[in-house]
Amino acid sequence: MKILIIDDEPDICFLLKNILQRRELETQYVNRLEEAKQALMDMKISLVFLDNHLPDGLGIDFLNYLKTHYPAIKIIMITAHDTPEDRNKAMQRGVDMFLSKPFTRDTINFAVDKINAA
């Protein structure tokens, strides 16, 4: 499984990458949506951790791009700005799971296991 983390917070990227690499999962991170487009072309990604508030746009708006160009990719949205409206919009646009920041190692491992089982 190859994983792409799209988040502009270095601490979140480092934490997620560390947790996922301990599971021997190939992981890369980018900080902007434009960088994500290039990474998606370069790697065969299975799972994306997608932040909602990024310097060059909203992750929730990027979902349409992901679902159109990479329909098989699983998506876990991660955000510190968790509202019922955002959750509903994300689920309607095809997110497989929605996690609020801050999260724990156990939360991430549970999410990856659940995505793998689906």
WOPE-V930612 format. One record per helix or strand of 3 or more residues. SS is the DSSP state (2 for helix, 1 for strand). FROM is the first residue (numbers start at 1). LEN is the number of residues. If there is no record, write none. Layout:
BEGIN
SS:FROM:LEN
SS:FROM:LEN
END
This chain:
BEGIN
1:2:5
2:10:13
1:26:5
2:33:10
1:47:5
2:59:11
1:74:6
2:84:9
1:97:4
2:105:13
END
